[in-house]
Amino acid sequence: MPEGGIGVAGSSAKKFRTSMFGFKRADVNAYLEHVIREFDQRLKEREEENSQLKNELNELRAKYEQLSRDAESLMKDKEKIAGALLQAQEKAEAILQDAKDYALKEKMRLDQLLESEKEKIVDIKLDLKQLKSNIAEILSRYENQVDEMITNIEEREKYYKPEQDEYNNEDGYQDETRDEHEHVNMEEDCAG
């Protein structure tokens, strides 16, 4: 260190020359200007860094807010989808239950209809059996009546059967007037 001066600790290691009443004013002023310039430079750098950090912070805040909005929107969409799925599931269950109820009612209706048709078939079978019995009875009566008629006709033929020669004329043909007379007599007997 030179004689007659004081060194100031710092980056530039400034030395002040002494004067009669202390340090030389020009050296102090020059040093102060230098310190102020360095301070201004560092302050400017810090302000730029601070500005850059503020910009980054603002960008990060904007990104955070956007992500927050997106997350909120996704949550709302998720809730809507969950609600829609729940409604769809409830609706599907209701439709399925309605279908089961309808199928059960339809089965009961068809079972009743089947039972009714079975009863009708039983009634028809009974009617047919009765009808068959009635027809058999009617046929039996008609058969008996026909048998009686045949028997009556055969018995009457015995009474009205003249000798074969009486019916034949001299040409060998049966007398038509006699046949007509016997035919009329037989019709009267059948009617009576």
N, CA, C and O of each residue as an XYZ file, in Angstrom:
768
protein
N       0.825     -1.158      0.000
C       0.000      0.000      0.000
C       0.884      1.242      0.000
O       1.845      1.291      0.768
N       0.600      2.257     -0.836
C       1.441      3.426     -0.885
C       1.259      4.293      0.344
O       0.249      4.233      1.045
N       2.201      5.036      0.555
C       2.204      5.901      1.719
C       1.274      7.066      1.505
O       1.166      7.585      0.394
N       0.617      7.475      2.532
C      -0.271      8.633      2.459
C      -1.616      8.297      1.883
O      -2.318      9.221      1.471
N      -2.042      7.033      1.816
C      -3.360      6.688      1.271
C      -4.005      5.543      2.023
O      -3.329      4.779      2.713
N      -5.273      5.432      1.890
C      -6.040      4.369      2.553
C      -6.686      3.558      1.451
O      -7.262      4.108      0.512
N      -6.588      2.285      1.568
C      -7.239      1.406      0.593
C      -8.652      1.056      1.019
O      -8.917      0.836      2.201
N      -9.548      1.006      0.062
C     -10.939      0.651      0.326
C     -11.147     -0.756     -0.219
O     -10.853     -1.053     -1.377
N     -11.645     -1.577      0.627
C     -11.885     -2.950      0.211
C     -13.017     -2.968     -0.797
O     -14.020     -2.276     -0.619
N     -12.874     -3.719     -1.807
C     -13.903     -3.815     -2.820
C     -13.371     -4.513     -4.026
O     -12.243     -5.007     -4.043
N     -14.189     -4.548     -5.024
C     -13.801     -5.259     -6.224
C     -12.674     -4.550     -6.955
O     -11.823     -5.205     -7.555
N     -12.653     -3.226     -6.917
C     -11.611     -2.521     -7.659
C     -10.464     -2.074     -6.768
O      -9.488     -1.504     -7.255
N     -10.568     -2.320     -5.493
C      -9.525     -1.948     -4.519
C      -9.067     -0.519     -4.740
O      -7.900     -0.268     -5.043
N      -9.967      0.386     -4.591
C      -9.718      1.816     -4.806
C      -8.856      2.388     -3.695
O      -9.018      2.067     -2.518
N      -7.956      3.225     -4.100
C      -7.081      3.886     -3.133
C      -7.350      5.374     -3.192
O      -7.393      5.971     -4.267
N      -7.529      5.962     -2.028
C      -7.735      7.410     -1.966
C      -6.430      8.084     -1.565
O      -5.705      7.647     -0.672
N      -6.182      9.156     -2.269
C      -5.021      9.971     -1.875
C      -5.471     10.928     -0.793
O      -6.627     11.348     -0.742
N      -4.591     11.238      0.011
C      -4.940     12.122      1.111
C      -4.682     13.572      0.741
O      -3.870     13.881     -0.131
N      -5.376     14.425      1.411
C      -5.186     15.855      1.227
C      -5.138     16.487      2.608
O      -5.040     15.806      3.628
N      -5.208     17.754      2.606
C      -5.008     18.448      3.853
C      -6.138     18.185      4.848
O      -5.866     18.032      6.039
N      -7.290     18.132      4.442
C      -8.399     17.914      5.372
C      -8.974     16.506      5.249
O     -10.118     16.304      5.655
N      -8.308     15.597      4.757
C      -8.788     14.224      4.621
C      -8.458     13.683      3.251
O      -7.347     13.850      2.749
N      -9.396     13.062      2.679
C      -9.189     12.437      1.362
C      -9.430     13.450      0.280
O     -10.116     14.456      0.463
N      -8.845     13.151     -0.848
C      -9.027     14.041     -1.997
C     -10.445     13.869     -2.497
O     -10.936     12.762     -2.721
N     -11.056     14.977     -2.656
C     -12.453     14.983     -3.049
C     -12.643     14.359     -4.426
O     -13.625     13.644     -4.623
N     -11.773     14.588     -5.366
C     -11.904     14.046     -6.712
C     -11.843     12.525     -6.679
O     -12.594     11.862     -7.395
N     -10.960     11.964     -5.857
C     -10.870     10.499     -5.761
C     -12.154      9.922     -5.166
O     -12.680      8.913     -5.635
N     -12.647     10.602     -4.104
C     -13.865     10.101     -3.456
C     -15.023     10.195     -4.425
O     -15.818      9.263     -4.553
N     -15.115     11.333     -5.112
C     -16.215     11.502     -6.066
C     -16.126     10.476     -7.206
O     -17.123      9.879     -7.613
N     -14.895     10.294     -7.702
C     -14.721      9.316     -8.776
C     -15.112      7.930     -8.277
O     -15.762      7.157     -8.980
N     -14.700      7.637     -7.042
C     -15.046      6.317     -6.502
C     -16.546      6.197     -6.326
O     -17.130      5.164     -6.653
N     -17.171      7.232     -5.817
C     -18.615      7.196     -5.609
C     -19.347      7.049     -6.960
O     -20.325      6.312     -7.084
N     -18.840      7.767     -7.944
C     -19.458      7.628     -9.272
C     -19.304      6.192     -9.775
O     -20.228      5.593    -10.326
N     -18.078      5.662     -9.558
C     -17.841      4.289     -9.979
C     -18.768      3.335     -9.217
O     -19.364      2.443     -9.821
N     -18.890      3.513     -7.923
C     -19.758      2.656     -7.103
C     -21.206      2.812     -7.555
O     -21.944      1.832     -7.659
N     -21.607      4.064     -7.824
C     -22.980      4.306     -8.270
C     -23.225      3.617     -9.608
O     -24.264      2.989     -9.813
N     -22.232      3.743    -10.542
C     -22.380      3.071    -11.837
C     -22.497      1.562    -11.654
O     -23.352      0.913    -12.256
N     -21.605      1.006    -10.797
C     -21.680     -0.443    -10.532
C     -23.014     -0.807     -9.903
O     -23.637     -1.808    -10.257
N     -23.437      0.028     -8.963
C     -24.706     -0.220     -8.295
C     -25.854     -0.158     -9.301
O     -26.738     -1.015     -9.319
N     -25.813      0.893    -10.147
C     -26.839      1.028    -11.186
C     -26.830     -0.178    -12.111
O     -27.874     -0.712    -12.486
N     -25.590     -0.599    -12.473
C     -25.474     -1.757    -13.367
C     -26.065     -2.995    -12.698
O     -26.860     -3.722    -13.294
N     -25.658     -3.221    -11.441
C     -26.176     -4.394    -10.722
C     -27.687     -4.269    -10.489
O     -28.430     -5.244    -10.601
N     -28.117     -3.053    -10.165
C     -29.542     -2.818     -9.962
C     -30.305     -3.108    -11.247
O     -31.363     -3.737    -11.229
N     -29.749     -2.639    -12.368
C     -30.385     -2.888    -13.667
C     -30.445     -4.389    -13.935
O     -31.466     -4.910    -14.382
N     -29.323     -5.086    -13.652
C     -29.294     -6.544    -13.854
C     -30.326     -7.218    -12.960
O     -31.047     -8.120    -13.388
N     -30.382     -6.757    -11.690
C     -31.349     -7.335    -10.754
C     -32.792     -7.022    -11.208
O     -33.679     -7.870    -11.110
N     -33.002     -5.810    -11.698
C     -34.337     -5.453    -12.176
C     -34.716     -6.289    -13.402
O     -35.852     -6.746    -13.530
N     -33.733     -6.481    -14.309
C     -33.997     -7.330    -15.473
C     -34.294     -8.763    -15.035
O     -35.225     -9.405    -15.520
N     -33.456     -9.250    -14.083
C     -33.673    -10.613    -13.564
C     -35.022    -10.686    -12.865
O     -35.777    -11.645    -13.023
N     -35.307     -9.628    -12.074
C     -36.584     -9.568    -11.376
C     -37.740     -9.523    -12.383
O     -38.744    -10.217    -12.215
N     -37.590     -8.704    -13.424
C     -38.613     -8.604    -14.463
C     -38.801     -9.953    -15.161
O     -39.921    -10.390    -15.425
N     -37.659    -10.599    -15.453
C     -37.725    -11.917    -16.103
C     -38.419    -12.926    -15.181
O     -39.251    -13.714    -15.631
N     -38.073    -12.896    -13.894
C     -38.716    -13.797    -12.925
C     -40.207    -13.481    -12.801
O     -41.031    -14.386    -12.670
N     -40.552    -12.163    -12.843
C     -41.975    -11.787    -12.788
C     -42.710    -12.316    -14.011
O     -43.823    -12.835    -13.911
N     -42.055    -12.173    -15.190
C     -42.664    -12.697    -16.416
C     -42.859    -14.212    -16.327
O     -43.913    -14.741    -16.678
N     -41.804    -14.900    -15.845
C     -41.917    -16.359    -15.688
C     -43.009    -16.697    -14.688
O     -43.790    -17.627    -14.893
N     -43.056    -15.913    -13.579
C     -44.095    -16.134    -12.570
C     -45.478    -15.909    -13.177
O     -46.398    -16.693    -12.944
N     -45.622    -14.833    -13.957
C     -46.907    -14.556    -14.608
C     -47.281    -15.677    -15.576
O     -48.433    -16.109    -15.624
N     -46.289    -16.147    -16.350
C     -46.551    -17.259    -17.266
C     -46.974    -18.504    -16.496
O     -47.921    -19.199    -16.863
N     -46.221    -18.768    -15.390
C     -46.572    -19.938    -14.572
C     -47.949    -19.788    -13.949
O     -48.713    -20.751    -13.877
N     -48.273    -18.547    -13.485
C     -49.609    -18.317    -12.945
C     -50.682    -18.529    -14.010
O     -51.721    -19.137    -13.756
N     -50.404    -18.007    -15.220
C     -51.362    -18.164    -16.321
C     -51.541    -19.651    -16.648
O     -52.653    -20.139    -16.850
N     -50.384    -20.359    -16.691
C     -50.466    -21.808    -16.959
C     -51.219    -22.507    -15.830
O     -52.050    -23.381    -16.073
N     -50.917    -22.109    -14.583
C     -51.603    -22.717    -13.439
C     -53.103    -22.452    -13.510
O     -53.914    -23.355    -13.302
N     -53.466    -21.192    -13.808
C     -54.885    -20.850    -13.911
C     -55.560    -21.615    -15.040
O     -56.687    -22.088    -14.899
N     -54.840    -21.733    -16.187
C     -55.389    -22.494    -17.310
C     -55.568    -23.963    -16.918
O     -56.600    -24.581    -17.180
N     -54.518    -24.499    -16.276
C     -54.616    -25.895    -15.827
C     -55.720    -26.057    -14.783
O     -56.437    -27.058    -14.767
N     -55.840    -25.074    -13.931
C     -56.898    -25.123    -12.926
C     -58.274    -25.093    -13.587
O     -59.167    -25.847    -13.202
N     -58.446    -24.208    -14.596
C     -59.717    -24.145    -15.338
C     -59.970    -25.466    -16.070
O     -61.080    -25.998    -16.073
N     -58.881    -25.983    -16.700
C     -59.028    -27.267    -17.411
C     -59.417    -28.375    -16.441
O     -60.288    -29.196    -16.729
N     -58.746    -28.381    -15.269
C     -59.063    -29.409    -14.273
C     -60.512    -29.256    -13.788
O     -61.226    -30.243    -13.609
N     -60.926    -28.011    -13.582
C     -62.303    -27.766    -13.141
C     -63.291    -28.194    -14.221
O     -64.325    -28.799    -13.938
N     -62.944    -27.865    -15.472
C     -63.797    -28.267    -16.586
C     -63.857    -29.792    -16.695
O     -64.918    -30.375    -16.917
N     -62.693    -30.418    -16.533
C     -62.659    -31.885    -16.572
C     -63.482    -32.491    -15.436
O     -64.179    -33.488    -15.623
N     -63.391    -31.877    -14.262
C     -64.186    -32.372    -13.132
C     -65.677    -32.223    -13.419
O     -66.473    -33.114    -13.124
N     -66.044    -31.062    -14.009
C     -67.464    -30.867    -14.359
C     -67.899    -31.883    -15.405
O     -68.972    -32.479    -15.310
N     -67.022    -32.070    -16.429
C     -67.337    -33.066    -17.464
C     -67.443    -34.455    -16.849
O     -68.331    -35.238    -17.189
N     -66.516    -34.744    -15.934
C     -66.531    -36.048    -15.263
C     -67.831    -36.221    -14.484
O     -68.452    -37.284    -14.517
N     -68.235    -35.158    -13.781
C     -69.481    -35.220    -13.027
C     -70.678    -35.388    -13.964
O     -71.601    -36.150    -13.677
N     -70.649    -34.660    -15.103
C     -71.742    -34.785    -16.076
C     -71.795    -36.204    -16.632
O     -72.863    -36.809    -16.731
N     -70.612    -36.729    -16.995
C     -70.552    -38.084    -17.554
C     -71.016    -39.095    -16.510
O     -71.779    -40.014    -16.808
N     -70.535    -38.905    -15.275
C     -70.956    -39.816    -14.206
C     -72.468    -39.733    -14.003
O     -73.142    -40.748    -13.830
N     -72.993    -38.489    -14.027
C     -74.445    -38.315    -13.892
C     -75.197    -38.957    -15.047
O     -76.216    -39.622    -14.854
N     -74.673    -38.745    -16.260
C     -75.324    -39.334    -17.440
C     -75.274    -40.858    -17.371
O     -76.253    -41.535    -17.685
N     -74.123    -41.390    -16.958
C     -74.011    -42.847    -16.825
C     -74.961    -43.380    -15.763
O     -75.589    -44.425    -15.933
N     -75.054    -42.637    -14.662
C     -75.965    -43.051    -13.604
C     -77.410    -43.014    -14.095
O     -78.187    -43.936    -13.842
N     -77.763    -41.931    -14.805
C     -79.120    -41.838    -15.359
C     -79.368    -42.957    -16.365
O     -80.433    -43.576    -16.376
N     -78.359    -43.208    -17.219
C     -78.520    -44.276    -18.218
C     -78.689    -45.625    -17.530
O     -79.504    -46.447    -17.949
N     -77.917    -45.845    -16.475
C     -78.032    -47.107    -15.758
C     -79.406    -47.221    -15.095
O     -80.047    -48.271    -15.146
N     -79.849    -46.127    -14.472
C     -81.169    -46.141    -13.841
C     -82.256    -46.359    -14.875
O     -83.199    -47.118    -14.653
N     -82.112    -45.671    -16.035
C     -83.104    -45.829    -17.101
C     -83.097    -47.267    -17.633
O     -84.149    -47.859    -17.872
N     -81.885    -47.815    -17.813
C     -81.779    -49.195    -18.299
C     -82.415    -50.162    -17.304
O     -83.118    -51.095    -17.692
N     -82.159    -49.929    -16.014
C     -82.765    -50.793    -14.996
C     -84.286    -50.649    -15.000
O     -85.012    -51.631    -14.846
N     -84.758    -49.412    -15.178
C     -86.209    -49.191    -15.226
C     -86.820    -49.877    -16.454
O     -87.879    -50.498    -16.368
N     -86.132    -49.755    -17.603
C     -86.624    -50.408    -18.826
C     -86.630    -51.917    -18.645
O     -87.582    -52.595    -19.031
N     -85.559    -52.437    -18.055
C     -85.467    -53.876    -17.814
C     -86.574    -54.330    -16.868
O     -87.195    -55.370    -17.087
N     -86.821    -53.549    -15.815
C     -87.878    -53.900    -14.873
C     -89.240    -53.835    -15.550
O     -90.088    -54.700    -15.335
N     -89.449    -52.794    -16.378
C     -90.713    -52.690    -17.123
C     -90.902    -53.890    -18.047
O     -91.992    -54.451    -18.157
N     -89.795    -54.269    -18.714
C     -89.863    -55.421    -19.621
C     -90.188    -56.697    -18.843
O     -90.980    -57.523    -19.297
N     -89.568    -56.854    -17.658
C     -89.864    -58.037    -16.836
C     -91.312    -58.023    -16.393
O     -91.996    -59.045    -16.451
N     -91.788    -56.848    -15.942
C     -93.185    -56.734    -15.509
C     -94.137    -57.036    -16.665
O     -95.121    -57.757    -16.500
N     -93.832    -56.473    -17.842
C     -94.680    -56.715    -19.010
C     -94.674    -58.198    -19.377
O     -95.715    -58.782    -19.679
N     -93.466    -58.801    -19.345
C     -93.369    -60.227    -19.686
C     -94.162    -61.069    -18.694
O     -94.833    -62.025    -19.085
N     -94.089    -60.719    -17.414
C     -94.830    -61.460    -16.403
C     -96.335    -61.306    -16.614
O     -97.084    -62.282    -16.558
N     -96.772    -60.052    -16.859
C     -98.196    -59.822    -17.119
C     -98.649    -60.564    -18.374
O     -99.719    -61.173    -18.406
N     -97.791    -60.496    -19.423
C     -98.134    -61.173    -20.682
C     -98.204    -62.683    -20.472
O     -99.082    -63.346    -21.025
N     -97.287    -63.227    -19.678
C     -97.298    -64.664    -19.387
C     -98.569    -65.032    -18.642
O     -99.213    -66.038    -18.942
N     -98.928    -64.191    -17.651
C    -100.159    -64.463    -16.900
C    -101.377    -64.393    -17.822
O    -102.284    -65.222    -17.737
N    -101.381    -63.388    -18.705
C    -102.504    -63.256    -19.648
C    -102.580    -64.467    -20.568
O    -103.656    -65.011    -20.812
N    -101.411    -64.883    -21.077
C    -101.379    -66.036    -21.979
C    -101.744    -67.325    -21.247
O    -102.402    -68.201    -21.809
N    -101.309    -67.436    -19.974
C    -101.694    -68.615    -19.183
C    -103.201    -68.656    -18.998
O    -103.817    -69.716    -19.115
N    -103.810    -67.473    -18.702
C    -105.263    -67.418    -18.557
C    -105.948    -67.754    -19.880
O    -106.932    -68.493    -19.915
N    -105.410    -67.198    -20.966
C    -105.972    -67.483    -22.284
C    -105.857    -68.967    -22.604
O    -106.793    -69.571    -23.128
N    -104.703    -69.550    -22.286
C    -104.496    -70.984    -22.522
C    -105.490    -71.799    -21.706
O    -106.083    -72.757    -22.201
N    -105.663    -71.403    -20.447
C    -106.599    -72.124    -19.586
C    -108.014    -72.001    -20.143
O    -108.775    -72.969    -20.163
N    -108.353    -70.781    -20.599
C    -109.678    -70.563    -21.185
C    -109.864    -71.415    -22.442
O    -110.916    -72.019    -22.651
N    -108.808    -71.450    -23.281
C    -108.887    -72.259    -24.510
C    -108.991    -73.746    -24.177
O    -109.699    -74.492    -24.853
N    -108.274    -74.172    -23.123
C    -108.377    -75.580    -22.709
C    -109.800    -75.899    -22.272
O    -110.353    -76.949    -22.600
N    -110.386    -74.950    -21.512
C    -111.771    -75.148    -21.081
C    -112.708    -75.211    -22.281
O    -113.636    -76.019    -22.317
N    -112.452    -74.342    -23.267
C    -113.281    -74.367    -24.482
C    -113.129    -75.698    -25.198
O    -114.106    -76.266    -25.686
N    -111.882    -76.199    -25.258
C    -111.637    -77.487    -25.928
C    -112.373    -78.600    -25.185
O    -112.977    -79.476    -25.806
N    -112.319    -78.560    -23.835
C    -113.046    -79.567    -23.049
C    -114.540    -79.463    -23.338
O    -115.220    -80.473    -23.522
N    -115.049    -78.210    -23.377
C    -116.475    -78.009    -23.685
C    -116.809    -78.512    -25.084
O    -117.839    -79.151    -25.298
N    -115.918    -78.213    -26.038
C    -116.147    -78.673    -27.420
C    -116.128    -80.197    -27.475
O    -116.947    -80.814    -28.156
N    -115.180    -80.801    -26.748
C    -115.125    -82.273    -26.723
C    -116.407    -82.851    -26.143
O    -116.952    -83.829    -26.654
N    -116.886    -82.219    -25.048
C    -118.151    -82.685    -24.457
C    -119.303    -82.502    -25.438
O    -120.156    -83.377    -25.585
N    -119.312    -81.337    -26.113
C    -120.364    -81.089    -27.111
C    -120.283    -82.114    -28.239
O    -121.293    -82.661    -28.680
N    -119.040    -82.362    -28.697
C    -118.876    -83.359    -29.766
C    -119.321    -84.750    -29.317
O    -119.956    -85.491    -30.067
N    -118.972    -85.084    -28.073
C    -119.376    -86.389    -27.543
C    -120.901    -86.471    -27.478
O    -121.507    -87.477    -27.848
N    -121.507    -85.371    -26.991
C    -122.972    -85.325    -26.917
C    -123.572    -85.390    -28.316
O    -124.550    -86.097    -28.558
N    -122.956    -84.623    -29.247
C    -123.439    -84.612    -30.622
C    -123.294    -85.996    -31.246
O    -124.193    -86.468    -31.942
N    -122.167    -86.635    -30.993
C    -121.938    -87.989    -31.517
C    -122.973    -88.947    -30.945
O    -123.510    -89.799    -31.653
N    -123.243    -88.794    -29.654
C    -124.250    -89.645    -29.018
C    -125.623    -89.376    -29.629
O    -126.389    -90.298    -29.906
N    -125.922    -88.061    -29.836
C    -127.226    -87.718    -30.451
C    -127.324    -88.262    -31.870
O    -128.349    -88.810    -32.273
N    -126.218    -88.098    -32.631
C    -126.219    -88.594    -34.008
C    -126.373    -90.109    -34.010
O    -127.121    -90.659    -34.819
N    -125.668    -90.783    -33.107
C    -125.778    -92.244    -33.026
C    -127.197    -92.641    -32.672
O    -127.732    -93.609    -33.213
N    -127.806    -91.895    -31.764
C    -129.195    -92.196    -31.379
C    -130.136    -91.963    -32.552
O    -131.024    -92.771    -32.824
N    -129.922    -90.826    -33.253
C    -130.779    -90.513    -34.418
C    -130.595    -91.575    -35.495
O    -131.563    -92.075    -36.067
N    -129.318    -91.915    -35.764
C    -129.060    -92.952    -36.770
C    -129.679    -94.283    -36.353
O    -130.228    -95.013    -37.178
N    -129.584    -94.580    -35.081
C    -130.187    -95.830    -34.591
C    -131.695    -95.805    -34.785
O    -132.296    -96.799    -35.192
N    -132.308    -94.644    -34.487
C    -133.764    -94.541    -34.691
C    -134.129    -94.678    -36.160
O    -135.071    -95.379    -36.530
N    -133.327    -93.962    -37.013
C    -133.602    -94.068    -38.449
C    -133.369    -95.484    -38.946
O    -134.111    -95.993    -39.785
N    -132.348    -96.099    -38.426
C    -132.071    -97.494    -38.840
C    -133.225    -98.385    -38.414
O    -133.672    -99.252    -39.165
N    -133.703    -98.155    -37.187
C    -134.854    -98.944    -36.716
C    -136.084    -98.663    -37.576
O    -136.832    -99.574    -37.929
N    -136.280    -97.376    -37.908
C    -137.424    -97.031    -38.746
C    -137.281    -97.661    -40.132
O    -138.245    -98.188    -40.689
N    -136.052    -97.599    -40.683
C    -135.825    -98.207    -42.000
C    -136.052    -99.706    -41.925
O    -136.686   -100.302    -42.795
N    -135.511   -100.311    -40.846
C    -135.731   -101.757    -40.677
C    -137.216   -102.064    -40.574
O    -137.692   -103.033    -41.166
N    -137.960   -101.239    -39.819
C    -139.405   -101.450    -39.686
C    -140.078   -101.302    -41.042
O    -140.955   -102.091    -41.395
N    -139.660   -100.277    -41.814
C    -140.252   -100.062    -43.136
C    -139.978   -101.255    -44.044
O    -140.860   -101.751    -44.745
N    -138.718   -101.698    -44.004
C    -138.376   -102.855    -44.862
C    -139.201   -104.062    -44.435
O    -139.714   -104.811    -45.266
N    -139.315   -104.234    -43.121
C    -140.104   -105.373    -42.618
C    -141.560   -105.223    -43.048
O    -142.177   -106.191    -43.493
N    -142.120   -104.005    -42.918
C    -143.507   -103.762    -43.335
C    -143.675   -104.015    -44.832
O    -144.644   -104.627    -45.282
N    -142.690   -103.516    -45.585
C    -142.782   -103.694    -47.037
C    -142.728   -105.172    -47.385
O    -143.492   -105.663    -48.217
N    -141.800   -105.875    -46.725
C    -141.692   -107.321    -47.018
C    -142.972   -108.043    -46.632
O    -143.432   -108.925    -47.357
N    -143.558   -107.670    -45.474
C    -144.798   -108.318    -45.053
C    -145.950   -107.994    -46.016
O    -146.767   -108.861    -46.323
N    -146.007   -106.786    -46.472
C    -147.073   -106.395    -47.404
C    -146.876   -107.034    -48.760
O    -147.829   -107.372    -49.462
N    -145.612   -107.190    -49.107
C    -145.358   -107.845    -50.399
C    -145.916   -109.262    -50.379
O    -146.380   -109.781    -51.394
N    -145.858   -109.871    -49.205
C    -146.375   -111.238    -49.100
C    -147.876   -111.260    -49.394
O    -148.371   -112.173    -50.055
N    -148.590   -110.255    -48.903
C    -150.018   -110.220    -49.100
C    -150.381   -109.836    -50.514
O    -151.368   -110.320    -51.066
N    -149.577   -108.961    -51.101
C    -149.916   -108.445    -52.421
C    -149.233   -109.167    -53.546
O    -149.343   -108.739    -54.695
N    -148.566   -110.190    -53.284
C    -147.840   -110.866    -54.338
C    -148.778   -111.900    -54.968
O    -148.992   -112.977    -54.414
N    -149.317   -111.565    -56.104
C    -150.147   -112.565    -56.786
C    -149.245   -113.528    -57.533
O    -148.024   -113.379    -57.591
N    -149.844   -114.428    -58.047
C    -149.097   -115.410    -58.825
C    -148.416   -114.718    -59.965
O    -148.924   -113.737    -60.508
N    -147.325   -115.202    -60.309
C    -146.503   -114.619    -61.361
C    -147.288   -114.607    -62.685
O    -147.078   -113.719    -63.511
N    -148.127   -115.514    -62.882
C    -148.835   -115.595    -64.149
C    -149.868   -114.484    -64.261
O    -150.173   -114.028    -65.363
N    -150.408   -114.047    -63.132
C    -151.407   -113.007    -63.186
C    -150.807   -111.682    -63.630
O    -151.481   -110.857    -64.246
N    -149.573   -111.495    -63.322
C    -148.927   -110.247    -63.686
C    -148.496   -110.231    -65.127
O    -148.338   -109.160    -65.712
N    -148.312   -111.337    -65.687
C    -147.803   -111.366    -67.053
C    -149.001   -111.440    -68.012
O    -149.954   -112.180    -67.770
N    -148.941   -110.695    -69.059
C    -149.989   -110.784    -70.073
C    -149.562   -111.823    -71.096
O    -148.568   -112.527    -70.917
N    -150.296   -111.898    -72.117
C    -150.005   -112.940    -73.076
C    -148.689   -112.764    -73.785
O    -148.179   -113.723    -74.365
N    -148.094   -111.530    -73.761
C    -146.797   -111.332    -74.427
C    -145.643   -111.644    -73.481
O    -144.487   -111.642    -73.905
N    -145.927   -111.909    -72.223
C    -144.847   -112.176    -71.258
C    -144.417   -110.936    -70.510
O    -143.467   -111.002    -69.730
N    -145.085   -109.787    -70.717
C    -144.723   -108.551    -69.998
C    -145.655   -108.343    -68.846
O    -146.811   -108.765    -68.868
N    -145.141   -107.688    -67.839
C    -145.928   -107.407    -66.647
C    -146.901   -106.282    -66.967
O    -146.583   -105.357    -67.713
N    -148.046   -106.376    -66.410
C    -149.058   -105.378    -66.648
C    -148.695   -104.112    -65.878
O    -148.564   -104.138    -64.654
N    -148.533   -102.999    -66.607
C    -148.052   -101.754    -65.987
C    -149.119   -101.149    -65.097
O    -148.775   -100.539    -64.084
N    -150.319   -101.277    -65.402
C    -151.368   -100.664    -64.588
C    -151.446   -101.335    -63.239
O    -151.696   -100.688    -62.222
N    -151.234   -102.605    -63.235
C    -151.241   -103.333    -61.972
C    -150.059   -102.892    -61.105
O    -150.207   -102.732    -59.893
N    -148.884   -102.695    -61.719
C    -147.696   -102.245    -60.965
C    -147.943   -100.854    -60.368
O    -147.566   -100.591    -59.226
N    -148.552    -99.998    -61.115
C    -148.816    -98.654    -60.616
C    -149.778    -98.722    -59.442
O    -149.618    -97.992    -58.464
N    -150.769    -99.588    -59.530
C    -151.734    -99.739    -58.460
C    -151.059   -100.238    -57.185
O    -151.352    -99.739    -56.098
N    -150.172   -101.205    -57.300
C    -149.455   -101.725    -56.138
C    -148.509   -100.678    -55.559
O    -148.325   -100.597    -54.345
N    -147.915    -99.883    -56.432
C    -146.993    -98.832    -55.978
C    -147.743    -97.788    -55.151
O    -147.234    -97.326    -54.130
N    -148.940    -97.417    -55.583
C    -149.754    -96.440    -54.844
C    -150.156    -97.036    -53.504
O    -150.140    -96.330    -52.495
N    -150.507    -98.284    -53.464
C    -150.901    -98.928    -52.223
C    -149.727    -98.950    -51.227
O    -149.917    -98.721    -50.033
N    -148.526    -99.224    -51.725
C    -147.361    -99.261    -50.843
C    -147.058    -97.878    -50.265
O    -146.676    -97.769    -49.100
N    -147.221    -96.835    -51.053
C    -146.961    -95.482    -50.550
C    -147.957    -95.122    -49.463
O    -147.599    -94.477    -48.478
N    -149.202    -95.534    -49.636
C    -150.211    -95.248    -48.632
C    -149.895    -95.978    -47.336
O    -150.070    -95.440    -46.243
N    -149.424    -97.217    -47.477
C    -149.092    -97.995    -46.270
C    -147.902    -97.376    -45.538
O    -147.887    -97.332    -44.308
N    -146.923    -96.907    -46.273
C    -145.739    -96.298    -45.640
C    -146.110    -95.001    -44.948
O    -145.574    -94.684    -43.886
N    -147.010    -94.262    -45.536
C    -147.421    -92.989    -44.940
C    -148.242    -93.252    -43.697
O    -148.194    -92.468    -42.750
N    -148.983    -94.322    -43.679
C    -149.872    -94.631    -42.570
C    -149.110    -95.275    -41.484
O    -149.681    -95.618    -40.449
